Amino acid sequence: MTTAAEMTTGLSSQVEPYFTAWNAHDPDGVAAALADGGTYTDPTVTGSPLAGVQIAEHARALFTAFPDLSFEVIGAPHVIDGTTVARWVMRGTNTGPLRGQLPTGRSVALAGVDVITVADGKIESVQGYFDRQTMAEQLGLQVIVQPHAIGPFQFGYAVRAAGDSQKMPGAVSVTWLDYRSEEEARQVRDLTVQIVAELAKVPGFIGWLGIVIAGRMYTITTWESEDAVRAVMRNSAHQVAVKRFLTEDFCAGGTTSVWVPHHVNALRTRCGSCGRMYDLAQDDGRCSCGQPLPQAHW
């Protein structure tokens, strides 16, 4: 078994504690390896470089996403005028939430480089470089390149979760929140993942759709009945989110509402064998040609 010391062989006494803390899964140790006011940035950091407790929070989030995270320094680091350039390979399995995304269960072996500036015996800055697309692809995530806006159109992304219910929606709840920073957006996503994970187990839940566009997060949830919507009020993660929104400096604004459908069309599916279209409420799950019909969810 490769030890943390073997993974960081060849590093200076000023830089070695930084990588050792990463391999020891010590977020406070990662931050402490930098001088007071020292900064950290990498391709996932938006805005200003991180400093102090922000560095520890960044490391802690990675340890949550990859509990077996490790960094192996490859080859001899290059040191020029107080700047260390260290090549590394980050390895880990994504079994925890990552920036609001559900864990994929996949492993990464990601190559990267840290440019580390040292002065007066302490690290002043760490600039990490790696290919975000490679990381996303290794995790099995989609990489979509699109503008923020074109003319009157604004772009974002969406995610969907389906429950076990096959019933027609009897109610729809709609919520939106405005976030002010990527960090606040990440916190909202983390809370949302917990809320939906609990809702998926609740009787009367049909499906959930989350949409993020231009600094606003929308959720659209379908329920079997208006009474079923009350289940969300017993959701512990939802209670935490509501308390933060109402009593803390969390998000810029938002609202929620419940809508009862005036009319809902039939849920139809097409037989993959003969091509006939069926109303799922009227059939027994099998086409007249004898083939089972594909399942469909709201």
Secondary structure, DSSP 8 states (H G I E B T S, - for coil): ---HHHHTTT--TTTHHHHHHHHTT-HHHHHHTEEEEEEEE-TT--SS-EETHHHHHHHHHHHHH-TT-EEEEEEEEEEETTEEEEEEEEEEE--S-BTTB-----EEEEEEEEEEEEETTEEEEEEEEE-HHHHHHHTT-------SEETTEE-EEEEEEE-S--S--SEEEEEEEE-SSHHHHHHHHHHHHHHHHHHTTSTTEEEEEEEEETTEEEEEEEESSTGGGGGGGG-HHHHHHHHHHHHSS--SEEEEEEE--S-----EEE-TTT--EEETTTS-SB-TTS-B------
